[in-house]
Amino acid sequence: MQRRIFLRDYEIIASIGIHEFERQNPQRIIVDVSLDLANDMPPDTAEDRIETVLDYDFLRDRIREIVEGRHFNLQETLCAEILTTCLQPNKVKAARVSTRKPDVYPDCDSVGVEMESRKG
């Protein structure tokens, strides 16, 4: 059984961009994360306890910590830092992260970057 947890459309305000107006005005960033987990959980999940799984709060908390109080020039840098953090727990075997800036161009939904990595 393959298990995956995800966080979709997580909106956060970040100081990001190379232009002066971006440095002066934080922007909305939309983050999507998908984590492939080790197959170390019984298929019936009879334990039904948070201690037996990877808690989603970990994702939100760590992304918020990465973004707060820091300026990123590039989405690539932000995305890579989130990806590195997502791969830290032992239960995580692979991760995919995307970041999007929805307010850049009026003629498209968003612009962004996506990265994926697998352990070992």
MDAnalysis code that builds the backbone (N, CA, C; Angstrom):
import MDAnalysis as mda
import numpy as np

u = mda.Universe.empty(360, n_residues=120, atom_resindex=np.repeat(np.arange(120), 3), trajectory=True)
u.add_TopologyAttr("name", ["N", "CA", "C"] * 120)
u.add_TopologyAttr("resid", np.arange(1, 121))
u.add_TopologyAttr("resname", ["MET", "GLN", "ARG", "ARG", "ILE", "PHE", "LEU", "ARG", "ASP", "TYR", "GLU", "ILE", "ILE", "ALA", "SER", "ILE", "GLY", "ILE", "HIS", "GLU", "PHE", "GLU", "ARG", "GLN", "ASN", "PRO", "GLN", "ARG", "ILE", "ILE", "VAL", "ASP", "VAL", "SER", "LEU", "ASP", "LEU", "ALA", "ASN", "ASP", "MET", "PRO", "PRO", "ASP", "THR", "ALA", "GLU", "ASP", "ARG", "ILE", "GLU", "THR", "VAL", "LEU", "ASP", "TYR", "ASP", "PHE", "LEU", "ARG", "ASP", "ARG", "ILE", "ARG", "GLU", "ILE", "VAL", "GLU", "GLY", "ARG", "HIS", "PHE", "ASN", "LEU", "GLN", "GLU", "THR", "LEU", "CYS", "ALA", "GLU", "ILE", "LEU", "THR", "THR", "CYS", "LEU", "GLN", "PRO", "ASN", "LYS", "VAL", "LYS", "ALA", "ALA", "ARG", "VAL", "SER", "THR", "ARG", "LYS", "PRO", "ASP", "VAL", "TYR", "PRO", "ASP", "CYS", "ASP", "SER", "VAL", "GLY", "VAL", "GLU", "MET", "GLU", "SER", "ARG", "LYS", "GLY"])
u.atoms.positions = np.array([
    [0.848, -1.184, 0.000],
    [0.000, 0.000, 0.000],
    [0.888, 1.238, 0.000],
    [0.665, 2.145, -0.929],
    [1.384, 3.416, -0.968],
    [0.551, 4.472, -0.252],
    [1.174, 5.180, 0.668],
    [0.493, 6.265, 1.378],
    [1.104, 7.590, 0.965],
    [0.233, 8.581, 0.862],
    [0.671, 9.919, 0.493],
    [-0.174, 10.906, 1.287],
    [0.476, 11.914, 1.829],
    [-0.282, 13.013, 2.423],
    [0.012, 14.262, 1.600],
    [-0.913, 15.205, 1.671],
    [-0.724, 16.409, 0.876],
    [-1.313, 17.625, 1.558],
    [-0.832, 18.759, 1.123],
    [-1.324, 20.066, 1.536],
    [-1.526, 20.828, 0.236],
    [-2.758, 21.218, -0.036],
    [-3.057, 21.876, -1.306],
    [-3.548, 23.296, -1.079],
    [-3.096, 24.170, -1.955],
    [-3.566, 25.557, -1.968],
    [-3.376, 26.271, -0.634],
    [-2.247, 26.000, 0.010],
    [-1.921, 26.681, 1.264],
    [-1.450, 28.089, 0.924],
    [-2.206, 29.078, 1.335],
    [-1.892, 30.457, 1.017],
    [-1.125, 31.103, 2.160],
    [-0.020, 31.737, 1.803],
    [0.820, 32.392, 2.787],
    [1.314, 33.701, 2.180],
    [1.565, 34.681, 3.004],
    [2.101, 35.960, 2.539],
    [3.612, 35.928, 2.715],
    [4.325, 36.267, 1.633],
    [5.785, 36.190, 1.672],
    [6.411, 37.428, 1.048],
    [7.580, 37.744, 1.535],
    [8.410, 38.763, 0.906],
    [9.238, 38.026, -0.140],
    [8.877, 38.234, -1.405],
    [9.519, 37.477, -2.471],
    [9.544, 38.296, -3.756],
    [10.649, 38.211, -4.467],
    [10.762, 38.862, -5.757],
    [12.037, 39.664, -5.889],
    [12.405, 39.916, -7.141],
    [13.659, 40.624, -7.412],
    [13.454, 42.124, -7.632],
    [12.231, 42.536, -7.910],
    [11.958, 43.944, -8.185],
    [11.761, 44.716, -6.879],
    [12.084, 45.994, -6.914],
    [11.972, 46.826, -5.714],
    [10.538, 46.855, -5.182],
    [9.550, 46.961, -6.075],
    [8.165, 46.980, -5.602],
    [7.790, 45.663, -4.917],
    [8.432, 44.556, -5.308],
    [8.168, 43.274, -4.650],
    [8.827, 43.243, -3.276],
    [9.969, 43.872, -3.164],
    [10.657, 43.930, -1.865],
    [9.869, 44.761, -0.857],
    [9.123, 45.727, -1.358],
    [8.354, 46.625, -0.492],
    [6.962, 46.088, -0.151],
    [6.471, 45.167, -0.973],
    [5.099, 44.686, -0.802],
    [5.053, 43.165, -0.793],
    [4.788, 42.574, 0.355],
    [4.663, 41.105, 0.407],
    [3.580, 40.631, -0.557],
    [3.735, 39.389, -1.006],
    [2.824, 38.816, -1.993],
    [2.216, 37.507, -1.514],
    [1.072, 37.192, -2.099],
    [0.473, 35.886, -1.839],
    [1.278, 34.821, -2.561],
    [1.531, 33.743, -1.857],
    [2.164, 32.555, -2.422],
    [1.234, 31.386, -2.125],
    [1.010, 30.550, -3.104],
    [0.217, 29.339, -2.927],
    [1.188, 28.164, -2.956],
    [1.123, 27.336, -1.926],
    [2.043, 26.208, -1.799],
    [1.250, 24.906, -1.865],
    [1.765, 23.970, -2.649],
    [1.223, 22.613, -2.711],
    [2.352, 21.651, -2.362],
    [2.043, 20.693, -1.495],
    [3.026, 19.700, -1.077],
    [2.382, 18.324, -1.135],
    [3.140, 17.363, -1.642],
    [2.714, 15.967, -1.637],
    [3.882, 15.134, -1.139],
    [3.639, 14.333, -0.099],
    [4.688, 13.518, 0.507],
    [4.352, 12.037, 0.375],
    [5.254, 11.265, -0.218],
    [5.121, 9.812, -0.257],
    [5.733, 9.267, 1.022],
    [4.975, 8.430, 1.716],
    [5.403, 7.935, 3.022],
    [5.840, 6.483, 2.969],
    [6.693, 6.130, 3.918],
    [7.142, 4.748, 4.047],
    [5.946, 3.863, 4.342],
    [6.009, 2.652, 3.866],
    [4.917, 1.704, 4.061],
    [5.119, 0.954, 5.376],
    [5.104, 1.711, 6.477],
    [5.344, 1.104, 7.790],
    [4.110, 1.143, 8.679],
    [2.969, 1.409, 8.080],
    [1.724, 1.495, 8.837],
    [0.848, 0.301, 8.507],
    [0.275, -0.325, 9.506],
    [-0.617, -1.458, 9.232],
    [-1.757, -1.035, 8.294],
    [-2.092, -1.865, 7.335],
    [-3.131, -1.497, 6.365],
    [-4.471, -1.159, 6.988],
    [-4.801, -1.755, 8.114],
    [-6.116, -1.480, 8.702],
    [-6.138, -0.206, 9.539],
    [-4.975, 0.404, 9.807],
    [-4.837, 1.620, 10.619],
    [-5.702, 1.565, 11.877],
    [-5.738, 0.398, 12.486],
    [-6.598, 0.178, 13.648],
    [-6.203, 1.030, 14.849],
    [-4.961, 1.461, 14.892],
    [-4.532, 2.240, 16.054],
    [-5.258, 3.572, 16.147],
    [-5.516, 4.206, 15.021],
    [-6.279, 5.452, 14.971],
    [-5.737, 6.502, 15.950],
    [-4.408, 6.632, 15.980],
    [-3.762, 7.605, 16.866],
    [-2.814, 8.469, 16.046],
    [-2.785, 9.759, 16.335],
    [-1.957, 10.699, 15.595],
    [-0.481, 10.343, 15.676],
    [-0.055, 9.704, 16.725],
    [1.353, 9.340, 16.893],
    [1.823, 8.318, 15.855],
    [0.893, 7.645, 15.191],
    [1.258, 6.600, 14.234],
    [1.373, 7.117, 12.795],
    [1.091, 8.402, 12.595],
    [1.135, 8.981, 11.249],
    [1.964, 10.268, 11.267],
    [2.206, 10.812, 10.092],
    [2.871, 12.106, 9.982],
    [1.794, 13.181, 10.022],
    [1.849, 14.023, 11.026],
    [0.834, 15.043, 11.269],
    [0.922, 16.161, 10.219],
    [-0.204, 16.555, 9.648],
    [-0.251, 17.622, 8.658],
    [0.225, 18.959, 9.227],
    [0.055, 19.150, 10.529],
    [0.486, 20.408, 11.148],
    [1.968, 20.672, 10.897],
    [2.746, 19.616, 10.821],
    [4.173, 19.735, 10.533],
    [4.400, 20.539, 9.254],
    [3.634, 20.263, 8.217],
    [3.804, 20.955, 6.944],
    [3.503, 22.444, 7.065],
    [2.353, 22.760, 7.589],
    [1.955, 24.164, 7.720],
    [2.916, 24.938, 8.609],
    [3.256, 24.376, 9.738],
    [4.133, 25.066, 10.682],
    [5.509, 25.332, 10.085],
    [6.083, 24.329, 9.456],
    [7.435, 24.492, 8.906],
    [7.451, 25.462, 7.729],
    [6.452, 25.431, 6.875],
    [6.404, 26.370, 5.751],
    [6.293, 27.795, 6.280],
    [5.437, 28.000, 7.241],
    [5.277, 29.324, 7.848],
    [6.591, 29.800, 8.460],
    [7.299, 28.914, 9.164],
    [8.588, 29.271, 9.773],
    [9.621, 29.648, 8.711],
    [9.634, 28.951, 7.597],
    [10.584, 29.241, 6.519],
    [10.334, 30.635, 5.949],
    [9.086, 31.000, 5.769],
    [8.717, 32.243, 5.095],
    [8.821, 33.473, 6.004],
    [8.478, 33.329, 7.260],
    [8.401, 34.479, 8.156],
    [9.752, 35.167, 8.351],
    [9.735, 36.469, 8.258],
    [10.892, 37.270, 8.596],
    [12.063, 37.184, 7.639],
    [11.817, 36.759, 6.415],
    [12.906, 36.604, 5.459],
    [12.433, 36.996, 4.067],
    [13.343, 37.534, 3.281],
    [13.033, 37.845, 1.885],
    [13.665, 36.790, 0.986],
    [12.902, 36.341, 0.001],
    [13.387, 35.417, -1.025],
    [13.399, 36.162, -2.352],
    [14.503, 36.120, -3.061],
    [14.539, 36.704, -4.394],
    [13.760, 35.841, -5.378],
    [13.908, 34.532, -5.248],
    [13.361, 33.603, -6.240],
    [12.422, 32.573, -5.627],
    [11.395, 32.220, -6.384],
    [10.531, 31.115, -5.974],
    [11.326, 29.812, -5.909],
    [12.307, 29.660, -6.779],
    [13.119, 28.453, -6.790],
    [13.801, 28.234, -5.438],
    [14.267, 29.306, -4.827],
    [14.924, 29.212, -3.515],
    [13.923, 28.805, -2.447],
    [12.777, 29.455, -2.438],
    [11.737, 29.117, -1.467],
    [11.272, 27.677, -1.643],
    [11.005, 27.279, -2.856],
    [10.530, 25.927, -3.139],
    [11.562, 24.888, -2.699],
    [12.830, 25.136, -2.978],
    [13.891, 24.200, -2.603],
    [13.996, 24.064, -1.079],
    [13.842, 25.154, -0.361],
    [13.910, 25.081, 1.107],
    [12.738, 24.294, 1.678],
    [11.564, 24.500, 1.120],
    [10.401, 23.733, 1.573],
    [10.607, 22.251, 1.265],
    [11.111, 21.945, 0.081],
    [11.365, 20.557, -0.309],
    [12.355, 19.888, 0.646],
    [13.441, 20.559, 0.967],
    [14.437, 20.015, 1.898],
    [13.810, 19.714, 3.256],
    [12.990, 20.624, 3.728],
    [12.311, 20.432, 5.017],
    [11.351, 19.246, 4.972],
    [10.641, 19.105, 3.860],
    [9.672, 18.014, 3.725],
    [10.338, 16.642, 3.746],
    [11.577, 16.570, 3.312],
    [12.278, 15.283, 3.269],
    [12.924, 14.901, 4.593],
    [12.876, 15.752, 5.591],
    [13.546, 15.474, 6.856],
    [12.945, 14.329, 7.682],
    [11.625, 14.244, 7.820],
    [11.089, 13.143, 8.633],
    [11.439, 11.774, 8.054],
    [11.758, 10.826, 8.907],
    [12.111, 9.472, 8.464],
    [11.005, 8.807, 7.663],
    [9.757, 9.101, 7.987],
    [8.631, 8.470, 7.303],
    [8.491, 8.910, 5.847],
    [9.086, 10.044, 5.493],
    [8.949, 10.579, 4.138],
    [9.992, 9.953, 3.228],
    [9.534, 9.395, 2.120],
    [10.419, 8.767, 1.134],
    [10.612, 9.640, -0.106],
    [9.613, 10.468, -0.416],
    [9.708, 11.365, -1.572],
    [8.782, 12.550, -1.329],
    [9.109, 13.663, -1.990],
    [8.290, 14.863, -1.835],
    [8.226, 15.626, -3.152],
    [7.084, 16.268, -3.349],
    [6.882, 17.170, -4.479],
    [6.334, 18.471, -3.895],
    [6.935, 19.584, -4.290],
    [6.532, 20.892, -3.778],
    [6.376, 21.850, -4.950],
    [5.341, 22.651, -4.914],
    [5.214, 23.729, -5.887],
    [4.850, 25.011, -5.148],
    [5.351, 26.112, -5.685],
    [4.973, 27.432, -5.198],
    [4.449, 28.221, -6.382],
    [3.424, 29.031, -6.127],
    [2.820, 29.832, -7.188],
    [2.575, 31.246, -6.692],
    [2.801, 32.198, -7.559],
    [2.459, 33.592, -7.296],
    [1.223, 33.900, -8.146],
    [0.048, 34.041, -7.504],
    [-1.185, 34.220, -8.274],
    [-1.459, 35.648, -8.747],
    [-0.695, 36.607, -8.271],
    [-1.027, 37.997, -8.561],
    [-0.018, 38.694, -9.470],
    [0.753, 37.936, -10.224],
    [1.802, 38.534, -11.044],
    [1.256, 39.092, -12.363],
    [0.537, 38.265, -13.111],
    [0.035, 38.680, -14.428],
    [-1.486, 38.600, -14.455],
    [-2.118, 39.591, -15.069],
    [-3.583, 39.571, -15.117],
    [-4.150, 38.559, -16.109],
    [-3.314, 38.053, -17.011],
    [-3.832, 37.166, -18.050],
    [-3.531, 35.690, -17.810],
    [-3.119, 35.343, -16.572],
    [-2.939, 33.925, -16.233],
    [-3.233, 33.716, -14.753],
    [-3.521, 32.503, -14.413],
    [-3.888, 32.158, -13.043],
    [-2.738, 32.370, -12.072],
    [-1.532, 31.937, -12.459],
    [-0.376, 32.056, -11.569],
    [0.891, 31.691, -12.323],
    [2.017, 32.029, -11.710],
    [3.322, 31.604, -12.208],
    [4.035, 30.920, -11.051],
    [4.818, 29.889, -11.365],
    [5.432, 29.183, -10.260],
    [6.503, 28.214, -10.672],
    [6.868, 27.411, -9.697],
    [7.916, 26.420, -9.887],
    [7.525, 25.162, -9.110],
    [7.955, 24.020, -9.617],
    [7.684, 22.751, -8.950],
    [8.974, 21.952, -8.889],
    [9.197, 21.316, -7.744],
    [10.387, 20.480, -7.547],
    [9.985, 19.181, -6.893],
    [10.755, 18.136, -7.215],
    [10.465, 16.811, -6.667],
    [11.794, 16.130, -6.334],
    [11.786, 15.384, -5.222],
    [12.986, 14.654, -4.843],
    [12.591, 13.379, -4.105],
    [13.451, 12.381, -4.245],
    [13.250, 11.084, -3.600],
    [14.489, 10.734, -2.799],
    [14.294, 10.193, -1.606],
    [15.428, 9.786, -0.775],
    [16.095, 8.536, -1.362],
    [17.421, 8.483, -1.164],
    [18.204, 7.289, -1.501],
    [18.105, 6.931, -2.885],
])
